[in-house]
Amino acid sequence: MKRIYFILIVFLLTGFGLSAQQTLLLEDFEGGFPSEWVVDGISDWQVGNNLSSPGFNIPPHTNYAVSNDLSCQCDLISDILLSETISLATMSGI
């Protein structure tokens, strides 16, 4: 009986409990903004690795994209960075 429970638990963990994850979009901004991406709004988007400002601390790491209204003392509520279109037509399990 214990063996049946063990097999059932293993099946549930491998069949249902653990599902593989798929990366649909990966952008590291090492080459700046991708040409297919659209910047909309006031456009204070920046790419770099040290773009913190007082009151807006970003831990150091490789390049990232940021729109920081503290750096320009303006309202960037409508600043948008749009990636290229991502087709999910061939994806399953989403």
Residue pairs with C-beta under 8 A, 6 or more apart in sequence:
19 93
22 91
24 86
24 88
24 91
25 83
25 86
27 34
27 83
28 62
28 63
29 47
29 63
29 64
29 65
30 62
30 63
32 47
33 39
33 45
33 47
33 65
33 81
34 83
34 84
36 83
36 84
37 81
37 82
37 83
37 84
38 80
38 81
38 82
39 45
39 79
39 80
39 81
39 82
40 78
40 79
40 80
40 81
40 82
41 67
41 76
41 78
41 79
41 80
42 72
42 74
42 75
42 76
42 78
42 79
43 79
44 67
44 68
44 69
44 71
44 72
44 74
44 76
44 79
45 65
45 66
45 67
45 79
45 81
46 65
46 66
46 67
46 68
46 71
47 63
47 64
47 65
48 63
48 64
48 66
49 60
49 61
49 62
49 63
49 64
50 60
51 58
51 64
51 66
51 68
51 71
52 58
53 68
53 70
53 71
54 70
55 70
56 68
56 70
56 71
58 64
58 66
65 81
67 76
67 79
67 81
68 76
69 75
69 76
69 77
69 79
88 94
